[in-house]
Amino acid sequence: MSRSRLLPNTLLRWFYGVEKPAAGGPRTTGSATTSPPVATADVACAAQALATRMPDLLLHASQMATTLASGLHPQRRAGWGDTFWQYRPAQPGEPANRIDWRQSARTTRAHVRETEAEAAQTILLWCDLSGSMQWRSAKALPGKLDRAILLLLGMAALLLRNGERVQLLSPAGIVPLPPAPSALERLALGLCGLATSSPAQPAALPTPALMPRHARLLLASDLLCPDAALDDCLRQLAAHPVRTHVLHISDPAENTLPYSGRTEFSGLEDEPTLELPHVQSLRADYTNLVTARARWLEQTIGRTGHTLTRHQTDMAPLPTLLALHAQMSQRV
């Protein structure tokens, strides 16, 4: 018998009509069967391991942000705004870097390009710390949590460069960040603190009522949660209103079911084990299930006015960061 640690797991349970319960609720199959809670020592161990890896993740995120920022087209603008307002004649003593030389070349005098003043936006980061995010199907692959943190910190670095306010969100609300030399390091330390202080069954989704109105949310998760809970959360966010950019993280094994023979699947969130003979015979139906849910996610997220960016952990992170940056740069 081959063994795997995670039900690609939750999806297989959906395949059999048994949906993954919400965090903290009873874990049941057809009969009432409850599994024991995750040991506190295991949670502490995982948090310590994340703290050990965090400096490397922080460095990689900073390097990605620098690489991406250097490749973006420069914006010819006089101020911090993006929206063009007007050209006006340059005044005596006008700094040379405020003059729009292209417009000035078309006339007989120098002109300044003025833009609308824009206040800094508040962007909240939510990282799914639930058990399924700790998984990877092969040692050569990063865990879903590591990749989520890497992309969140990379995007935060870009946002901070642009003068935006970036804050960390927890189930209790906005997290007071510990002191550190830079804002990005404070966010990284805050994520470590959340992983350490999270309960045995962390919430996969945020609570919309705890967020400031008209903020923007960057939500990184594997979205292995009940469809009804996800749909309800997205609708509440849209009504609040909080525009949400969903970053869907997945492992390749969750999308392809590469196992064969008799396989026992055991979950990381107290799910009962699931033993299947000839698991390869389910692959075609499983692929259809994954495709159908991916379509449902795209339709549900788009219908509520949010955006979706997908990332699979065997892919390079930089293209995903570029796609996410393009999504978040769109004006509503």
C-alpha positions in Angstrom: 0.0 0.0 0.0 1.3 3.5 -0.9 0.6 6.3 1.5 0.1 10.0 1.2 -0.2 12.6 4.0 -2.9 14.7 2.5 -6.2 13.9 0.9 -5.7 15.6 -2.4 -7.7 14.9 -0.1 -10.4 17.3 0.5 -11.2 17.1 -3.2 -11.4 13.3 -3.0 -13.9 13.7 -0.2 -15.9 16.1 -2.3 -15.8 13.4 -5.0 -17.6 11.1 -2.6 -20.0 13.8 -1.4 -18.3 14.5 1.9 -17.3 18.1 2.2 -14.4 19.4 4.3 -15.9 20.9 7.5 -15.2 24.4 8.7 -12.2 24.9 11.0 -13.1 23.9 14.6 -16.2 22.0 13.6 -16.8 18.2 13.9 -15.1 16.0 11.4 -17.7 13.5 10.1 -18.2 11.1 7.3 -21.4 9.2 6.7 -21.4 8.1 10.3 -20.6 10.4 13.2 -16.9 10.0 13.6 -14.8 12.6 15.3 -11.0 12.7 15.1 -8.8 14.0 17.9 -7.5 17.6 17.7 -4.1 18.4 16.4 -1.4 18.3 19.1 -0.2 21.6 20.4 3.4 20.4 20.2 2.9 19.8 16.4 1.6 23.3 15.9 4.5 24.8 17.8 7.0 22.6 15.8 5.5 23.8 12.5 5.7 27.5 13.7 9.3 27.1 14.7 10.2 25.5 11.4 8.5 28.5 9.6 10.4 31.0 11.7 13.6 29.2 10.7 12.8 29.5 7.0 11.4 33.0 7.2 14.8 34.9 6.6 15.3 33.0 3.3 11.7 33.7 2.3 12.1 37.3 3.1 15.3 37.6 1.1 13.8 35.8 -1.9 10.7 38.1 -1.8 12.9 41.2 -1.7 14.9 40.0 -4.7 11.8 39.2 -6.7 10.3 42.6 -6.0 13.5 44.3 -7.1 13.6 42.2 -10.3 10.0 42.9 -11.1 10.3 46.6 -10.2 13.3 47.0 -12.5 11.3 45.5 -15.4 8.2 47.6 -15.1 7.8 50.5 -17.6 8.7 53.8 -16.0 5.9 56.2 -15.3 6.5 59.8 -16.5 4.7 61.7 -13.9 5.3 64.8 -11.8 3.7 63.6 -8.5 2.5 60.5 -6.7 -0.8 60.3 -8.7 -1.4 58.1 -11.7 -4.3 59.9 -13.4 -3.5 62.8 -15.7 -5.1 66.1 -14.8 -3.6 68.9 -17.0 -0.6 70.6 -18.5 0.3 74.0 -17.2 3.1 76.4 -18.2 6.2 76.0 -16.2 6.9 78.8 -13.7 10.2 80.5 -13.0 12.3 78.3 -10.7 10.3 75.1 -11.6 12.4 72.0 -10.9 13.6 70.5 -14.2 12.4 67.0 -13.2 8.8 68.3 -13.1 8.9 69.5 -16.8 7.3 67.2 -19.4 9.8 67.5 -22.1 7.7 65.7 -24.8 4.8 68.2 -24.4 7.2 71.1 -24.2 8.9 70.1 -27.5 5.5 70.6 -29.3 5.2 74.3 -28.1 7.3 77.4 -27.6 7.6 77.1 -23.8 8.1 74.5 -21.1 5.1 72.7 -19.7 4.5 70.7 -16.5 2.4 67.6 -16.5 0.1 67.6 -13.4 -1.6 64.5 -12.0 -4.5 64.1 -9.6 -3.5 63.7 -6.0 -4.0 60.2 -4.7 -4.0 59.1 -1.1 -2.2 55.9 -0.2 -4.3 52.8 -0.2 -4.6 50.3 2.7 -3.9 46.8 1.6 -4.5 44.0 4.0 -2.7 40.6 3.8 -4.4 37.4 4.8 -2.4 34.2 4.8 -4.3 30.9 5.2 -2.5 29.1 8.1 -4.7 26.0 8.1 -3.2 22.5 8.2 -3.7 21.7 4.5 -1.3 24.7 3.7 1.5 22.8 5.4 1.6 20.1 2.8 3.8 19.3 -0.2 3.6 16.2 -2.4 7.4 15.9 -2.9 10.5 17.0 -1.0 11.7 18.9 -4.0 8.7 21.1 -3.9 8.0 24.0 -1.6 5.1 23.7 0.8 2.0 25.7 -0.1 2.4 27.9 3.0 6.0 28.8 2.1 5.0 29.7 -1.4 2.0 31.8 -0.2 4.3 33.7 2.2 6.9 34.3 -0.5 4.3 35.8 -2.9 2.6 37.8 -0.2 5.9 39.3 1.0 7.0 39.9 -2.7 3.8 41.8 -3.4 4.1 43.7 -0.1 7.6 44.8 -1.1 6.2 46.2 -4.4 3.3 47.9 -2.6 5.6 49.5 0.0 7.8 50.8 -2.8 4.8 52.6 -4.2 4.0 54.3 -0.9 1.0 52.1 0.0 0.0 51.1 3.5 0.3 47.3 4.0 -1.1 45.7 7.1 -1.5 42.1 8.3 -4.9 40.6 9.0 -5.7 37.9 11.5 -8.9 36.3 12.7 -8.9 38.9 15.5 -8.5 41.9 13.2 -5.5 44.0 12.1 -2.2 42.7 13.7 0.0 45.2 15.6 3.4 44.5 14.0 6.6 44.1 16.1 9.5 46.6 15.7 12.0 45.8 12.9 14.4 47.8 10.7 12.0 47.8 7.7 8.2 47.6 7.1 8.7 44.3 5.1 10.6 42.7 8.0 7.8 43.8 10.4 5.3 42.0 8.1 7.5 38.9 8.1 7.8 38.9 11.9 4.0 39.4 12.1 3.4 36.3 10.0 5.7 34.3 12.2 3.9 35.5 15.3 0.5 34.5 13.7 1.8 31.0 13.0 3.0 30.7 16.6 -0.2 32.0 18.2 -2.7 30.4 15.9 -5.1 27.8 17.4 -4.8 24.1 16.5 -7.4 24.7 13.7 -6.7 28.1 12.2 -9.4 29.8 10.1 -8.9 29.4 6.4 -10.9 32.6 5.6 -11.0 36.1 7.2 -13.9 37.7 8.9 -15.2 40.6 6.6 -16.7 42.5 9.5 -13.3 43.1 11.1 -11.9 44.9 8.0 -11.9 48.7 7.4 -14.4 49.7 4.7 -13.0 50.4 1.2 -9.7 48.6 2.0 -8.2 46.1 -0.4 -7.4 42.5 0.6 -4.8 40.1 -0.8 -5.9 36.7 0.3 -3.5 33.7 -0.2 -5.1 30.3 0.3 -5.4 26.8 -1.2 -9.2 27.4 -0.9 -9.7 23.9 0.5 -12.8 25.0 2.5 -16.5 24.5 2.1 -17.8 26.2 -1.1 -20.7 27.7 0.8 -18.3 29.4 3.3 -16.1 30.7 0.6 -19.1 32.1 -1.4 -20.5 33.7 1.7 -17.2 35.3 2.6 -16.7 36.7 -0.9 -20.2 38.2 -0.9 -19.7 39.8 2.5 -16.4 41.3 1.4 -18.0 42.7 -1.8 -20.8 44.3 0.3 -18.5 45.8 2.9 -17.0 46.9 0.5 -13.5 45.3 0.4 -12.1 44.5 -3.0 -10.3 41.2 -2.8 -7.5 39.7 -4.8 -7.5 36.0 -4.3 -4.2 34.1 -4.7 -5.0 30.4 -5.1 -2.1 28.2 -4.2 -2.1 24.5 -5.1 0.2 21.5 -5.2 0.5 19.7 -8.5 -0.6 16.4 -6.9 -3.9 18.1 -5.9 -4.7 18.8 -9.5 -3.6 15.5 -11.1 -3.9 12.7 -8.5 -0.7 11.0 -9.6 -1.1 8.0 -7.2 -1.8 4.4 -8.2 -2.7 1.1 -6.5 -4.2 0.8 -3.1 -3.6 4.2 -1.3 -4.5 5.5 2.1 -5.1 9.2 2.3 -4.8 10.9 5.7 -5.6 14.6 6.3 -3.7 17.4 8.1 -6.9 18.8 9.6 -8.2 15.8 11.5 -10.0 14.3 8.5 -10.7 10.6 8.9 -8.4 8.5 6.7 -9.7 7.4 3.3 -8.4 4.1 1.8 -9.0 3.6 -1.9 -8.1 0.5 -4.1 -6.9 1.1 -7.7 -6.9 4.9 -7.1 -5.7 5.4 -10.7 -9.1 4.4 -12.0 -10.5 7.6 -10.4 -8.1 9.9 -12.2 -10.3 10.9 -15.1 -13.3 11.6 -12.9 -11.0 13.4 -10.4 -9.6 15.6 -13.2 -13.1 16.5 -14.2 -13.9 17.4 -10.6 -10.9 19.6 -10.3 -11.7 21.3 -13.6 -15.3 21.9 -12.5 -14.3 23.4 -9.2 -11.7 25.6 -10.9 -14.4 26.9 -13.1 -16.7 27.5 -10.2 -14.0 29.4 -8.3 -13.4 31.6 -11.3 -17.1 32.4 -11.8 -17.8 32.9 -8.1 -14.8 35.2 -7.5 -15.5 37.2 -10.7 -19.2 37.5 -10.0 -18.6 39.1 -6.6 -16.2 41.7 -8.2 -12.9 40.2 -6.9 -9.9 38.9 -8.9 -8.3 35.5 -9.0 -4.6 34.6 -9.6 -3.6 30.9 -9.7 -0.2 29.5 -8.6 1.0 25.9 -8.6 4.0 25.2 -6.4 6.0 23.5 -9.1 6.0 26.8 -11.1 8.4 29.8 -10.8 7.0 32.4 -8.5 8.0 35.5 -10.5 5.4 35.1 -13.3 2.7 34.7 -10.7 3.9 37.9 -8.9 3.9 39.8 -12.2 0.3 38.6 -13.0 -0.8 39.5 -9.4 0.8 42.9 -9.8 -1.1 43.5 -13.0 -4.4 42.5 -11.3 -3.8 44.8 -8.4 -2.7 47.7 -10.6 -6.0 47.8 -12.5 -8.1 50.9 -11.7 -11.7 50.1 -10.7 
